[in-house]
Amino acid sequence: MPRTTDRPPEQIPDDRGAIAPGDSVVLIVEDDPHFARLMVGAAKDKGFKVLVAARGTEALALARAHHPTAIETTLRGLRERVGGARILAVLEPRSNTMKLGVHREQLAPALAAADLAWFLNSVDLGWDLPAAVAALGGRARFAANVDALVDGLARESRPGDQILVMSNGGFGGLHDKLLAALKGRQ
């Protein structure tokens, strides 16, 4: 019989898409689905919303997917790899800390290595994203929805560009939509 760590983890339903500013959230890291469900129930009984990760790597990704240090490190590594090629950074402020604006003052410096920075600026964000990244000047681009973001990226991207997409979710299908738009341009 395979060890538990050899099998793909069972996805336990959590509150990933339903966390709002001011919510109390608990991150549960547990690879036993039965025990994870018990912990989710206990946390919800106490009034918490929950995020569930079966593996430590997933938990770390949930906790810091949008932390400015991770953004800056990723961009710096990409810049070292691609040299002078244009980098178009694309960010969905989806994590709880991002939605709350916890790191908003660190966003512009974290994105300094990008030639252009595209943002999904949804109306329910709860803080002024364009003001927070004003230091990027004309390198910042904003879209109210994924389709507008795809259209803008497809229009502005050029052959040889490096498009770095940063989200801790599915980003509304942006990856597939962008690939289709770029292929349709050829």
Summary of the structure (lengths in Angstrom):
residues: 186
radius of gyration: 18.3
end to end distance: 49.2
largest distance: 57.1
contacts: 504
relative contact order: 0.13
helix: 47%
strand: 16%
